Amino acid sequence: MSNEIVFPDVNKQALKIIKYNLENPDVTISEKTEAIKRVAEMRIHNDLSKADLISALRWLFRHYDFLED
């Protein structure tokens, strides 16, 4: 068990970014990446649909080259 304190507001903001703002140019790539990271580390994902999660995965692959040699 982690000793890290998680503030719900931060997680709510991360959820909002993934659900509504992945394509918003006013939200930085860094903020979007951090939001995806936070959501990936959540224990429960009831507030996100499968489509939201797939959208986040697609966004990651459009913005990062994971297959670099």
Buried (B, 14 or more C-beta within 10 A) or exposed (E): EEEEEEEEEEBEBBBEBBBEBBEEEEBEEEBBBBBBEBBBEBEEEEBBEEEBBEBBEEBBEEEEEEEEE
